[in-house]
Amino acid sequence: MPPHLTDDHAYRPDRLVADDIDAYLDRHRHKTMLRFITCGSVDDGKSTLIGRLLYDSRTVFADQLAALEADSRRVGTQGRDIDFALLVDGLAAEREQGITIDVAYRFFSTERRKFIVADTPGHEQYTRNMVTGASTADLAVILVDARKGVLTQTRRHAYLAQLVGIRHVVLAVNKMDLVGYDREAFDTIRADFATFAASIGIDDVTAIPLSGFRGDNVATPSAATPWYAGPTLLEHLETVEVGGQGAASDPFRMPVQWVNRPDPGFRGFAGLVAAGTIRPGDRVRVLPSGRTSAISRIVTADGELEAATAGESVTLTLADEVDCSRGDLIAGAADPPQVADQFEATLIWLSEEPMLPGRAYALKLATQSVLATIQPPKYQVNVNTLEHLAAKRLDLNAIGVVTLHTDRPLVFEPYQRDRTLGGFILIDRITNATVAAGFIHFALRRSQNVHWQAPSVSPESRAALKNQQPAVLWFTGLSGAGKSTIANLVEQRLARMNRHTFLLDGDNVRHGLNRDLGFTDADRVENIRRVGEVARLMTDAGLIVVTAFISPFRAERDMVRAMLPPGRFVEVHIDTPLEEAERRDVKGLYAKARSGELANFTGIDSPYEAPLDPEIRIDTLAMSAEAAADAIVRRLIP
Amino acid sequence: MADGRHALTHLQRLEAEAIHILREVVAEAERPVMLYSVGKDSAVMLHLARKAFYPSPPPFPLLHVDTTWKFRAMYDLRDQVARDSGMELIVHHNPEARERGINPFDHGALHTDLWKTEGLKQALDRHRFDAAFGGARRDEEKSRAKERVFSFRSAAHRWDPKAQRPELWNLYNARKAAGESIRVFPLSNWTELDVWQYIQLNAVPIVPLYFAAPRPVVERDGLLLMVDDDRFPLRPGEVPQQRSIRFRTLGCYPLTGAVESRATTLSQVIQETLLATTSERQGRAIDKDAGGGGMEKKKQEGYF
């Protein structure tokens, strides 16, 4: 029978509410929580199924149902029947387009459990939404249209769920009503999926034949599938055990969020316990420093605790005055996690701006924030076929395996062992957008074996011998702006003042150190990274380094700035308008670029991002090269 | 159970998550503030903040964007809570709304726009707050269901639902450019029942108006309105009657409908809430403006 809107289906509270509210509340208080995602292709009926779950668990109020009935008639796609999808498709833009475009969270509860559903869209281009929804889920419900069977998208959803660490999958074979509740159709789909799931490491799959539209086997067993003896979807969700990560018996891990110092007598370390259990007196190790101490007290506003376990937010005090701040990790002393600065990881690229190898991104893992550079991908994964493809970069929704280097050591665990210490995000340092999700596989052995040489002659002592403050005068500007000319004059003046200098010139470096690099965006980034490293070594040697590179991207100039101690990087913008540089065209390059002989030429077919707030700005239309050099030297040595 | 995470009840998980969120903001934002509306959700949020930073007081001020039209009992609790928590209380009144005498009786939707939406933007700008906690929950309304926990706002306080940052695990990206800000919702994953139950289990102080008592009311346009002070313009023939009423939500008293009730304890209030068959915000006029996309549009313009 088709679903008709009657008051029978509107929200109706549990009988216990009226009979014995305190007993009801006591039961609610002790419920556990299950977070799950639903994923499916565009017309698999995801929103309808969620709408149906809300409807059948009597979560929808009478007034909302009345609105739903009106909406169904106006914009619904189900004729005179209720369009359950309208219950959950939230934003105005989506309702117009008739599709879900983002992650939405829904809530309902039954006698035994409370549920949070992440509703994630099935569109090809929205891998990022599914990954977002899956990152907090314990279980995935993957929908398949009974008429279509296991599709490319179905495999993609299963692969992504597996990648994000979901070990429990429900295969919801939907729209059974449209195949006449045919057992064979169901069995074929179940077998197809089981084979694929096993091949990617998902071994807990529960297949259920259902109809979200008609409600078969969603909350109540269907008379139309007498051959199916398994649980309804809701029954399964209520009873499935989804243990695994972050268990109380794992080694203790707590990333420190914040240091609580109300007065000189109290120093507490606040955080959410990621794994394990801790008690006062237990030995702990603070990482990355490795210093050990013991737990003194577990402080909460409700009194001190005898133990803290995974999932609890607490404040710990230590028995010793150990250096510990945000970003550090307090771990059980016997079994601490690893510390490294080079990793292999899977990245899911979430941004329209492609990944650029060599560029420095902000990396956040638990409470740690560092800078990370990415090597060119080892390979990209075709999510439909799981083939490994060669790739030079990652575009939106691409999944690839890469090596990352961080500027400081990270405390971590492999993602498959610990979501909190193995999952990270990458952030673009200019736009502040979250551009990637990462899953650490392992540390590269190199980083554990390559140790820093601690030289007995320090950079400070070398600089003192030369009687000068090392600095990098970083000239940036369009080709033909006058960078090399002015940089030369600056170096001459400094030499006359007995300063020890070195001029790194763009053209010269490209004949040697960087002769393997071209002029693509990726190569330009790597060019600047290498020059930055050389400049840093030279300042460690005590030199004043003068560089003359177009260095068109803000992000790379900022990367070099970040490599150096504060104050050492002096950005000098040689500001010449494009028309003027092109008019001068000292090397005849603009003419070539305009005629198409030269590709990727800055200002013509490759962007130049002018500094927003350079230490020094030289307007070459307003002053001569000599005057500019004098001004720069005066700024450096007042 | 051997598995620690699932041995926690859902309320324990929600509390731990909210405390984690509050601490992340304090660690990463420069000038956080807590939007305090004196309602039950604000009460729970403030209680969580006091737990999160104990034994320190929460290291940020409370901001009440006032309309001068709240119930008197709300002002009483607000001032008492500020004293008890040891936190600074900032009360902001939009000077333009005050000067023009904007009120809910004569100005309808403009009242909310000027006092609340504009007032909030003014207060955030004036104090240069870069992160503001709000007590909104995803189960309240459809556009809220899609909003992130860390919800980014442009320098003009606009929300762009299509340009939301992906939010993975419990890793929040709090980076922003100068002038931009973040609204943070620690109660995102709570339901109305969770809030009530938490209030009961933790004895969180709430405004007495949530409990039934005899109060003077008039019935107007299908709403039971309480005559809270002598600014209430009675229409010809209207005589306030004493009725046993309480409120499911609290806002400006002329805009907030009461329900007739005998519920004088928390258990009874929760019982009544669960037995009611209309959705929570029915009593408030704000969602009904501007058709189906009302709240989403308001949010884009900077409403909390």
Interface residues (C-beta under 8 A of the other chain):
Chain A: A10 Y11 R12 P13 D14 V17 A18 I21 D22 Y24 L25 H28 R29 H30 K31 T32 M33 F61 A62 D63 Q64 D71 V88 G90 L91 A92 A93 R95 I101 D102 V103 A104 Y105 R106 F107 S109 R113 K114 I116 R128 N129 V131 T132 S135 T136 E241 V242 G243 G244 Q245 G246 A247 A248 S249 Q257 W258 N260 R261 P262 F266 G268 A270 G271 L272 G276 T277 V299 T300 A301 D302 T309 A310 G311 E312 S313 T315 R326 L350 A362 K364 L365 A366 T367 R419 T420 G423 F424 I425 I427 N432 A433 T434 A437
Chain B: A2 D3 G4 R5 H6 A7 L8 T9 H10 L11 Q12 R13 L14 E15 A16 E17 I19 H20 R23 E24 V26 A27 R50 K51 A52 F53 Y54 P55 S56 P57 R138 D139 K142 S143 A145 K146 P161 K162 Q164 R165 P166 E167 L168 W169 N170 L171 N173 R175 K176 A177 S188 N189 T191 L193 Q197 Q200 L201 S267 Q268 I270 Q271 L274 L275 T277 T278 S279 Q282 G292 G293 E296 K297
